[in-house]
Amino acid sequence: MATRGSMLIKRISGAALRRKHTPLPAIRLPSLPAVPAVFVGSRRGKSTSTTKGKGKERYNFNTSIEFSNEPDPDHVNWRKVTAADLAARKEPPTRVKMLVRDFIDDSLYNPNYGYFSHHATIFTPPKDGFDIISFRDVAHFQETVAERYEREYGLEPTEGAQGGLGRQVWHTPTELFKPYYARSLISAIVQSYKLYHFPSEPLIIYEIGAGNGSFMIDSLTYLRDHHPDVFARTKYRIIEISSALAKGQRERAEKEGFGMKVQVLNKDFFQWDGVGGGDQPCFVVALEVFDNFAHDMVRYELDTLTPRQAVVGIDASGDFTLLYETINDPLISRVLSYNRLLPQSSSTLPPLPYPLLYSETLRKAYASMPFAPNLSAPDFLPTKAVLFAEKLREKLPGHRLLMADFDELPDAVGGRNGPVVQTRYGNSMIPCETFLVKQGYFDIFFPTNFEHFRDLYSIIMNSPSRITPSPSSTPDSPSSLPSKIKQDFFSHSSGVKGFRRRNIGIYTHADFLAKYGGKEILDKTTVKDGANVMTAMYKNAKMMF
């Protein structure tokens, strides 16, 4: 429940599916008598409601100038739910409200109507991979991949009520560059393992979300054939949320002769109890995982820079309403606290032009202008990524993390770190301008700010426990925690043992493969015109190790 006077509302139809366009000017509307200081923005007609005894209009940021329908006045009584609460439902809920991250998690991962339960398929290359050196150039390679895609998956629509929506097929570098991509990454792990832990400790690898199991198979095959001494000490563990994928991973491991090496844990990593983990040295691999980690959304009041958390309300007809309320979610509070411990930057400050950030007078003058917004642009916080790091800190403190994902994406929703929301219809990918779309019909994925995540990850690993604001501060207060880390903030005994001595590297996709792939692997992924397909593609991806 929002604190009285703190809730803001933006209404969007659940059926909305529009291509991106330039936002229209904002219009301010009168507050509703049912809930004091509630700000309303809907998309049809013009509202004439006013607060009893007052005719003065109130303003809010909106992307449309047309208003008519007010949100259900009973929204204050809707039940607050999480994605976990909805896991057993067969259909999307109504008359509820939830944080943005729970709405996205439910849309993607609900076992019954979630997007990944019905629409997502992983592209499968030939069994031994493509004969890359036989291609004329990179374009020839891409054409061959496209031909296989059409031949294997075509324009097959989904069945039943989903109508003409097509299956979306993921193209991962592990599959496209099989087996050389996996060999490059496992080579980096082997180098680190031999430098710090061989032969006194076993090589323990955790892969989070292993898909078809291709990285696991290619990695273990490489270790068996090229590093038998390391292979003998290897334990490979997969934590997989999907029951169907977990079953396939077990079957592939058995078929390839790795059944005794591989343990598949069919669990949500965020719900994993850590059994079998401990503080032993290990390596955690997360490939194309972070992009589907749900984010939360906050916006900042222009006059005070007070953050407000966004809540998605779903009315009886399935339409969506955005509600903005006082920060009260512990995870959002922690992420904002971590940000305040970092040096000020474009990643940690409210997403506003610098003149407005540093001048309260300018902010108030700007907010008083006709049609001006009174909230900042959306700021999508990587709350699930932070929770992932906290889980590693808690359950696998001796880990070393290898992650790969996209650092920028085209056609993203507006706001800082906004997601791409898209679905396949026929032979076309349809992008959307909002994440408030019908649950289960759309892929929602985010870019990763690697430099910002590295800083957050370092704070979490160097801290003795989760950081919480001081008792005298409030989550809203911009100054509740210091803006920079002081040298004595952490004691010498706090944090993960040895973490301070580690060098956390961030690489472009091409730089990482060039550094760890080696000449033999690079030669086998070079086409006839001299270009290397592995380093030429995925230019919007990075790796952290």
N, C-alpha and C positions, 0 to 999 in steps of 0.2 A: 504494500500500500504506500502510495506516495505521501510525503509530508504535505500537510495542508498548504496550499499556495505554491507548490513547487512543480506541479504536473503540467506538462505541455503536450499537445496532441497534434498529430498529423495523420490524415486519413488517406489511405490508398486502396483502391479496389483490388481484391484478391485475384481478379481475372486479368489484371494489367499485364500486358506484354507489348512493350513499345520499344522501338529503336531509340537510341540516344538522340537528344536534341538539346538546343540551348534552353536552359531553364528560364521560365517566365518570371516576371517581377513578383516579389512577395507582397502579400496583402495582409494587413492586420485585421483581426476580427474581435468582436465583443466577447467577454468572458461569459460562461454559462452560469445561470443561477444555481444549478444542481451542485456544482463543485467550485468553490471560490477560486478565482484566478486560474481557471482552466482555459487554455488557448486552443482554438479550433481552426483547422484548415481542411476543408473537404473539396471535392473537385467539381461540383455541379451547382449552378445557380448562384445566388447571393444570400448570405445569412443576414437576418435582421434582428436576431435575438440580442438583447442587452442585459447587463446586470441590473437587477431591480434597483430603481432609484437613481441609476446612473446612465448617461447616454454616451459617455466617453469610450472610444474604441481602444482595444488592446491589440498589440501587434505580435506576430510570430512569423518565423521563416517558413515559407511554402514555395513549392515549385509550380504552382498554378494560380491563376487569378480568378478561377471560377469556383464558387462555393454554394452549397445548398444543404446537403444532409449533415446533420450534427451526429457525432458518435453516439452510440447507445448510452443514454444517461446512466444505465445500470453497470457501466464498465467498472465502477469502483467496487462492485461486488463479485466481479469475475475471479475465479480461482487462479492463483499464481502457481504455475507448474514448471517442471524441468523436462528436458528431453527424456530422462530416465523414467519419469512418471508416465510418459506417453508410449513407452516401448511396447506395451502389450496391446495398444489400440490398433484396430483394423482400418480405421479411417482417420483423417486429420481432425483435430478437435475444434470445437466452437465454444464461445463464451469463456475463454481463458486468456491469460496473458503470461508472457515469459520473456526472459532476457533474450537479446538478439542471438547470443551464442547458442542458447537452447533451441531457438527457432531454426537456426541453420543446421544444428546437429540433428534435430528431428526431421528436417527436410531431406537431409542426405542419408542418415543412417537408421531411420526407423525400420525395424525388420519387416514390416508389413507393407508400408507405402513409401519408404525412403528411396531416394534416387538410385543409390548403389544396389538396392535390392532388386531392381528391374532393368535399368537402362545401361549399366556400365559393363563393358567387355574389354579385356586387355588384348591388344594386338599380338598375334602369335606369328613369329617368323618361321622359315623352314627349320627343321629339327637341328641342323648343324649351323644355322645362321646363314646370312647372305654371303656369297663369295665376292667380297667387296672389291678385291683387286681386279676383278674381271670387268668392272664398270668403266665406261668412258670418262665420266665426270660425276660430280655430285648430283647434277640434275638427272642424269640417267638412273642413279641409285634411287632418288626420290620418286621418279616415275615408276620404277619397278615396285617400290613399296606401295604406291597408290594403286597399281594394278592388282597386287595381291589383296589389298584392302577391299577393292570392289568385288573381286572374285570370291573372297571368303565371307564378306559381310554385306556387300551390296547396299541396297536401299531397303533392306528388310525392316518393316515397321514393327513396333511392339504390338502385342496382342491385346485383345479385350478393350477395356474402356480407354486405354491410352491412345487408341486410334493411330494417326499417322506419325506419331513421334517415333523417331528412329533410335536404334541403339547407338550410344556413343562409345567409340572404341578408343581406348587410351593408346598412345604411341609412346612408350617409354624407351629411353636410351638403352636400358638393359636388354630389351627385346630387339630393338633395331640394330644394335651393334654387337649382338650375341656372337661369341662369348667374350669379346675383347673388352667391352666396357666393364664387365664384372671383374675381369682379370686385372684391369688397371686399378680398380678400387681395392681389391683384396691385396694387391701388391703393396699399397700404402699401409694397410693394416699389418701385413707381414713385416715390413720394415720397422714399424713402431714396436711390434711385439718382440722381434729379435733384439732390438736395441735395449728394451727395458725389462722384459719378462722371461725370455727364453734362456735356459730350459727349465727354470725353477717353477714356473707357473704354466698351467694349461692355457691354450688359446680358446677363450670363451667369446662367442659372437652372438649377440642378440639382434635379430632383424625385426623391426616394427612394421607390420603390414607388408607381407612378402609377396602379395599378388599371386602370380602363377607359380612362384617358387623358382624362377629362372636364375635370379642372382644367387640363391643358395646352391643350386646345382652347378652353375658355372664356377663359383668360388671353390666349392669342395673338390670339383674335378681338377681345377688348377692346383690346389694344394696337394692333392693325391699324386699328380703327375710331376710336379716341379719342386715341391717341398715336403717330401714324405715324412721327414722328422717332425715338421710342424703339424702335418695332417694327423699323425699318431696322437698328438696332444690336443686335438681340436674337439670342441663341443659346440654345436650349432643349435641355437634356440630361436624359435620364431614365436612372436606374440601377435596373433591374428584375430581380429574381431569377427570376421565372417566365417560362419560354420562351413559354407560351401568351399571357400578358398582354403580353409584349414584342412579339410578332407583331401582336396586335390594336392596340397603341399605334402601331406603324409604319403599319399600314393606315389608321387614323383620321387620322393626320397627313397622309398622302398624299391621302386623300379630301377633306380640308378645305383642301387647298392649302398646307399648312405643311411639306411634305416637306423643303424646303431649310433650314428653320429648326430642325428637330428631329433630334436624334441619340439613338437608343435603345441603351443599353449593357445587354445581357442578362447581367448579372453580379450576384453577391452583393456588396453594398456592402462587407462586411467582408473580402472577398477582392479587391476592386478594387485594381489596381496604381497608380491615380492618373494613368494616361496620359490626356492631354488636360486635366488639372487645372491644377496649378501655383499660383503665388501671386497670380494675377490676382484683382481684386475679383469676387465672385460672390455669389449668393443661393442658399441651400439650403432647400428646402421639404420638410417631413416631416409629412404629414397622416394622422392615425390610424395612425401607424407605431410609435410608442413602446409602445403597449399590447400589442403582440405581441413586443416584445423580451424574450427570456428572462431570468429572474433566477436568481441563486444563492441558496441558503438556508444560513444559519448559525444556530447557537444557542449560548448562552453558559453556561458552567458557573457555577452560583450562587455557589460559594464563592470562586472566583478571577476571575470574569468573563472567563475565557479563551474565545475564540470557537472553535467547531468547525464545519468545513464539512460539509455533508450530501452524501452520495453515494448514488445509487439503484442497488441491486443487483437484478438480474433472474435468478431461478433457472431451472432446466431446464423448469419448467412454466409459466413466464411470470409468476409472482408477484413482487411487488416487496418489497424490504427497504430501509429507510433506514439507512445507516451514517454515523456521525459520526466524523470523524477530524481530526487536527491540520491546521491551515491550511497547505497546501502549493501551492495554485494561485496563480500569479503575479497573475492578474487579480483574484481575490478579495482578495489581499494589497494590491493597489494601491487598491482601493475602500475598504478599511478604513483604509489610510494617508491617503487623501484626507479621509475622515471625521474623522480625528484632527487634521487641519489646520484644521477648521472649529470655530467656537464650539460649545460643548456645547449640545445641544438634544434634543428628543424624536426627531429624525430621525437623530442621530448616536450617541447613547448606547444601550447594550443595552436592549431592550424589557422593562423591569422597573419596578415601582412605585418612586417616588423614595426611600422609606425603605430599600428593599433596595439600591438603587444606591449609596447613600452610607454604608452601614453593613455592614462585613464580618461583624460579630457577629450582626446581624439575619439576614443571608443564611445563615450557618451554622446558626443556631437554626431558621430556617424549613426549611432542607433536611433537618434531622434529624427533623422531625415525621413521623409516620406518613402514608403516601400522598402526601407532598409531592414535587413534581418536583425533580430536581437539575439541570435545564436550563431556560433561559428559553424563552419562546414563540418560534416561528420568526421570523427576521428575513430577509425577502426583499430581497437586495441588487440594485440595478439594474446588474448587471455589463455586460450588452450595451449599455445606454444609455451607460455610461461608455466602453466600447470604441468606440461610435459617435462620441462627442466626441473621443476620442483619434485616431480615424481622420481626422476633420475637421481636427484640429490638424496632423496629419502630411501629408495630401494636399491639403487646401484651406484653407491658413492664412488666406487673404484673404476667407473667407466671412462672410456674415451669415445667421443661422439663423432661419427662421420655422417653428415647430412648433405643432401643435394636437392635443390628445388629452384623455382623460378624467382628471380629478383625483380622482374617487371613484367607486366601483362598489358596487352592492348584491350581496348573496349571496356575498361573497368568502370564500375559505378563511381560516381563522384565522391570526393572526400579523400582524406589521407589513408593510404593503404586499402582503398576500396577494392572489393572483389570483382571478378568477372562472373557474370550470371548468364548462362547460355543453355540452349538445348538444340538438339538436332531435329530438324523437320525436313523430311525428304532427303535431299542431297545438300542441304544448307545448314550451317550453324547460325542460330538466331541469338544475337546478344540482347540483353535487357538493360534498362536503365535503373532498375531497382532490385534489391534482394527480396522484396516482399512479393513473392510469386508462389503459385500453387505448389504445395509441398509434394516432393517426389518427381516432379516433371523437369527440374532444372539442375544442372551442375553449378555449384557455387564454390569458387576457389580463389585464393588470395595470393598476392605476391608476398615474398619474404624480404624484409629489410635485414639483410645478413649482418651488417655492422651494428645495428641496434640490437638485434637478438644476441649477438656475441657479448655485448655489454651487459644485457640483462642476465644472460647465462652465467657470466663471470661473477656478477653480484650474488646470484643464487648459490653458486658452488663455493664461494668464499664466505658465505654467511653461516652461522651456527644453526639458524632456524629461519622460518619465514619472518620477513620484516613486517612489523605492524606500526601504525602511527602511535605517537605518544598519547597517554590518556587524556591530556588536555587539548588535543587537536581533534578536528573533525575531518571526515573524508573530503568535505568540500573545500577545506582550507588549502589554498595554493602554497602556503608557507608552513604546512604542518610538518614537513621534513626538510632537511637541508637540500639545496639544489646541487651540491657537489659532494663527492665522497671525501671525507677527511682522512688523513693518513692513519689516525688511531681509531677509525670507526670500527674496524675488525681487530680482534686480538690475534696474536700470533698462533694461538691454538685453535682458532675457529675455522670453519670451512672444511672442505675435502682435503685430506692429507696429500700434500704434493701438488695441489692444483695450481698454486701461485707460480710454480716453476714452469708450467706448461705454456707453450706457444700455440695459441689458437689461430690457425691460418684460415683466411678467406681467399678463395681462388675463383677465377672465372672457370667455366666448364672446360675451355680449351687449355688453360694454364695447368689445371690439375692433371688432366690426361697426359699432357706433354711431360710433366714432372715425374709422374709415377707410372705411366704406361710403359716407358722404355722403348728403345728403337725397334725391338722385335714386334711389339704390338702395334706401334704406329705404322710400321712398314706394311702390316697386314690389313690396315684400314685405309691405305692410300690408293686412290683410283689412278687410272692410266694417265690422266693429265697432271698428276703430281699433287692434287689436293687431298687432304685427309678428311674423310666424311665425319669422323667423330668430333674433330675439333672445329669443323666448318659449321656444324649444326648446333642448335641449342645455345645460341649466343645470348639469350636472355636468362640463362641459368647460372647459378654459382654453387660452390661447395664450401663447406666448413669442416675442418679437421684439426 
